[in-house]
Structures are given as structure tokens and as C-alpha cells.
Amino acid sequence: MPTTSKGFPLMLTFDLDAETMWTGRDPANAQRPILMSQGAYGWKVGMPRILKLLERYGIHSTFFVPGEVAEKHPELMREVIDRGHEVAHHSYRHRWIVGLTPEEEREEMEKGLEVLTRLTGSRPRGWRSPAAEFSAITLDLIKEYGFDYSSNFFDDDSPYLLEIGGQRTDIVELPFRWVLDDAPFFQYSITLPGRTLQAPSAALEAWKSEFDVLHAEDRMMMVGMHPQIIGQPSRLKVLEGLIEHALAHSDVWIDRCDRISDDMRPRLRAAVAA
């Protein structure tokens, strides 16, 4: 059974972490202005470039945003919504879940929900964890707070319905992997692990190859990016190169996570019931 009714699904998603990429690890980093300026690049320079590129190709995407970032940039949230993109939940302060108490994790979930709902005018339907981490209660919270989709796990190249507490849910999981994230190729910081600066051509080659195999197997492709990383000039050409490579195929559907997951859900239910 094809993954969707509209062709091969490609989701170009962006985690607008901004300064919380550093303060979520250590609040003391807020006192380091040069470090913070790396995060500021995302909302200040990267986002305008990305939004302009997406508009040029007529593409709508999903932006996973921490509540604290949304609070500081409400006009940017309004622009994202006005341009037809989706804003999804990415915690409140981007704190690493594995270091939180259950009460703190719930607070991150609730504060982020409140802020994003208030600033965008609608409750976020999807959730992505900070730094790709879960605790023992995270899945229960995803179910309790009524999310329709999740984009967190690395265990498949196809979507599936999450199983929580031994029961199948209607929550669509949209998995991805580190090779489909811009950070392993380009994130460089004196305070974060995994410092690397690869040539843009390395990421483009990897992403095009991933696309070719996933497309041939009729699966899906989830790309996770960060405006402060992919929004830099040479890296933006990687994103544009992937878009052009994908659009050379007539059966590719590039869209927001909420729309694509809504189309997938009935098919996934049918596959489970078969």
C-alpha cells in the first residue's frame, strides 16, 4: 500500500531553537553574548532566507518551535502562520528531558502548549523532543496532551502508529535519522559536542542518495534542520538542491507534517487491521 494518497511524502522541517540550543543545556550560557549570537542568527538571518526559498518553490513546511523562542518573536510566528506553514511543539525552553523531573517535563510541555496556542491561534498538533531524548513518561504525555503526530524515533523509514502503554494509538510517528539532520554535518560550537564543518556537497550527496532509495522503496523522507545552521548561505544551497532533486520526480508530495500525517493515518489504521 502506498504511504499516502498523493505520492511520495517529503517533509522539510525546521527546529527553531535559536538561543535555547545553548541555554537549554546550561542557563549560564545566556551570559555569553558571542555564543548567544550563534542562536540569534537563526531568527535574525536564517529564517528570512528559508521563508523566501520555500515561497519561491511554493512549499509549505513545519517549524518546531520552543515556547520561549515564540514568546520572544511573536511577529515571526505570525509571519510563519501567514505564509501557510505549521508551527509545532518543541518544548518550552529546549531543556534536555533526561535531566528533568517528571514535574519539570510536564511544565515544559504545558508552558510550550500554552504559548504556542496563544501566539498562533491554534493548538499545536505535533511534537518533537529537544535533542532527540525521551524519558519514561514522555510517551504518556504525548498521548495525554492529545498530539496527532510525533517526529522523534529513529527506528524506521516508514510512518507508523505509536504504541503507548501496550495499546495502539492514532498518533502517527514520522521517524527520521541523524543523517537526515543538518547538525551532524554543520554544527560547530566551542561548547557543544560533535563539532564539525563538512562541505555542503557532503550533505547534499547524502540527502539526495537517501531520497533516491526511500523514493524507490515507496517510504517517506523526514528532514530535520535548524535555521541557524541551514540558513547560512552555503547550507541553504543544500536545501535548494534537495528541493530541486525531489521536484524532478512527478510523484513527490512536499508539505506540512499535519497534512501529510492526516493523509497517512487511515492507511496506517487499515494496515494494522489487515
C-alpha positions in Angstrom: 0.0 0.0 0.0 1.4 3.4 -0.9 2.3 5.6 2.1 0.0 8.5 1.1 -2.8 9.1 -1.5 -0.8 12.0 -3.0 2.6 10.5 -3.8 5.9 10.1 -2.0 5.9 12.2 1.1 8.8 14.6 1.8 8.7 16.7 4.9 11.2 19.6 5.2 11.1 20.6 8.9 12.9 23.2 10.9 13.7 23.3 14.6 13.8 27.0 15.5 15.9 26.5 18.7 17.6 29.9 18.4 19.5 30.7 21.7 17.8 27.8 23.5 20.1 25.4 21.7 22.7 26.6 24.3 20.6 27.8 27.3 18.6 24.5 27.3 21.9 22.8 28.2 23.1 25.4 30.6 21.2 28.6 31.6 24.5 30.3 32.4 25.2 30.4 28.6 22.8 33.3 28.4 25.7 35.4 29.8 27.9 34.6 26.8 26.9 37.1 24.1 29.0 35.7 21.3 27.6 32.2 22.0 24.1 33.6 22.0 24.7 35.3 18.7 25.0 31.9 17.0 21.4 31.2 18.0 20.3 34.7 17.1 21.4 34.1 13.5 18.6 31.6 13.2 15.7 34.0 13.7 17.6 37.1 12.5 19.1 35.9 9.2 18.3 32.2 8.6 14.5 32.4 8.9 14.1 35.2 6.3 16.2 33.2 3.8 14.4 30.0 4.5 10.9 31.5 4.2 11.9 33.2 0.9 13.2 30.0 -0.5 10.1 28.0 0.4 7.9 30.7 -1.1 9.8 30.6 -4.3 9.1 26.9 -4.7 5.6 27.1 -3.3 6.4 24.7 -0.4 4.7 24.7 3.0 6.7 23.3 5.9 6.5 22.6 9.6 8.5 24.6 12.2 9.1 23.0 15.6 9.4 26.0 18.0 10.2 26.1 21.7 7.7 28.3 23.5 10.3 30.6 24.9 11.5 31.4 21.3 7.9 32.0 20.2 7.4 34.4 23.2 10.4 36.5 22.2 9.5 36.6 18.5 5.7 36.7 18.2 5.9 38.7 14.9 8.0 35.9 13.4 5.4 33.3 14.5 2.7 35.3 12.8 4.7 35.5 9.6 5.2 31.8 9.6 1.5 31.2 10.0 0.5 33.9 7.5 2.8 32.2 4.9 0.9 28.9 5.3 3.4 27.0 7.4 2.7 24.9 10.5 4.0 25.6 14.0 4.5 22.5 16.1 5.6 21.9 19.7 9.3 21.7 20.6 9.2 22.1 24.4 9.3 25.4 26.2 13.0 26.1 27.0 14.5 23.2 25.0 15.8 21.6 28.2 17.1 18.1 27.9 14.4 15.7 29.0 16.7 13.1 30.5 17.8 15.6 33.2 14.3 16.7 34.2 12.0 15.5 36.9 8.5 14.3 35.8 7.1 17.6 37.2 9.6 19.7 35.2 8.9 17.7 32.0 5.2 18.3 32.4 5.8 22.0 33.0 7.9 22.2 29.7 5.0 20.5 27.9 2.3 22.7 29.4 4.0 26.0 29.1 5.0 25.4 25.5 1.5 24.4 24.6 0.0 27.5 26.2 2.4 29.9 24.5 2.2 28.3 21.0 -1.6 28.1 21.2 -1.9 31.7 22.3 0.5 33.1 19.7 -0.5 31.1 16.7 -4.2 30.9 17.3 -4.4 27.1 17.2 -3.2 24.2 19.4 0.0 22.6 18.0 -0.8 19.1 16.6 2.8 17.7 16.5 5.6 17.3 19.0 9.4 16.8 18.6 11.6 16.4 21.7 14.6 18.6 22.4 17.9 16.9 21.5 16.1 13.7 20.5 15.6 12.4 24.0 12.7 10.8 25.8 12.1 9.9 29.5 10.0 7.1 30.9 6.9 9.3 30.9 7.3 11.2 27.6 5.1 8.8 25.5 2.3 9.1 28.1 2.5 12.9 28.0 2.2 12.8 24.2 -1.0 10.8 24.5 -2.3 12.8 27.4 -1.9 16.1 25.8 -3.6 15.0 22.6 -1.0 15.2 19.9 -1.9 13.9 16.5 1.7 13.1 15.4 5.2 12.7 16.7 8.5 13.1 14.9 11.1 11.6 17.2 12.1 8.0 16.7 14.9 6.6 14.6 13.6 3.0 14.2 12.0 3.0 10.7 12.0 4.7 7.3 8.2 4.5 7.1 5.5 6.1 9.3 3.6 4.0 11.9 1.1 4.4 14.7 2.6 4.8 18.1 2.0 2.1 20.7 1.7 3.6 24.2 1.1 1.5 27.3 0.6 -1.6 25.3 -2.1 -0.1 23.2 -2.0 1.1 19.6 -2.9 4.8 19.2 -3.9 7.0 16.3 -0.7 9.1 16.8 1.3 9.0 13.6 5.1 8.6 14.2 7.1 10.3 11.5 10.6 8.9 12.1 13.9 10.4 10.9 17.6 9.7 11.5 20.8 11.7 12.1 21.8 11.5 8.5 18.7 13.5 7.7 19.6 16.3 10.1 21.8 19.2 9.3 23.5 19.4 12.7 25.8 16.4 12.3 27.1 17.9 9.1 27.4 21.5 10.1 27.0 22.3 13.8 30.2 23.9 15.2 30.4 25.3 18.7 33.1 25.6 21.3 30.6 24.4 24.0 28.6 21.6 22.3 29.9 18.1 21.5 30.4 16.9 17.9 32.0 19.9 16.4 32.1 19.5 12.6 32.3 21.6 9.5 31.7 19.5 6.4 31.4 20.7 2.9 27.8 21.4 1.8 28.3 18.9 -1.0 28.6 16.1 1.5 25.2 16.8 3.0 23.6 17.2 -0.5 25.1 14.0 -1.7 23.8 12.1 1.4 20.3 13.6 1.2 19.9 13.0 -2.5 21.0 9.4 -2.0 18.6 8.9 0.9 15.8 10.4 -1.2 16.5 8.0 -4.1 16.4 4.9 -2.0 13.4 5.9 0.1 11.5 7.0 -3.0 12.3 3.7 -4.8 11.0 1.8 -1.8 7.9 4.0 -1.5 8.5 5.0 2.1 8.8 8.7 3.3 11.5 11.2 4.0 11.7 13.5 7.0 14.5 16.1 7.0 15.2 18.0 10.3 17.0 21.3 10.0 17.8 24.3 12.1 17.5 27.9 10.8 20.8 28.9 12.4 22.6 26.1 10.6 20.8 25.5 7.2 20.0 29.2 6.9 23.7 30.1 6.3 24.4 30.9 2.6 26.3 27.7 1.5 24.0 25.5 3.5 20.9 27.0 2.0 22.1 25.7 -1.3 21.9 22.2 0.1 18.3 22.6 0.9 17.6 24.1 -2.5 19.5 21.3 -4.2 17.4 18.7 -2.4 14.2 20.5 -3.3 15.1 20.6 -7.0 16.2 16.9 -6.9 12.8 16.0 -5.4 10.7 18.1 -7.7 12.3 16.4 -10.7 10.0 13.5 -9.7 6.4 13.9 -10.6 5.0 11.9 -7.7 6.6 13.8 -4.8 4.4 15.5 -2.2 6.2 18.1 -0.1 4.1 19.5 2.6 3.5 20.2 6.3 3.6 17.3 8.8 0.0 17.8 9.9 -1.4 17.5 6.4 0.8 14.5 5.5 0.1 12.6 8.7 -3.6 13.2 8.4 -3.4 11.5 4.9 -1.3 8.6 6.3 -3.5 7.8 9.3 -6.3 5.9 7.6 -3.8 3.9 5.6 -1.9 3.0 8.7 -5.0 2.0 10.6 -6.0 -0.2 7.6 -2.6 -1.8 7.6 -2.8 -2.6 11.3 -6.2 -4.1 10.9 -5.3 -6.3 7.9 
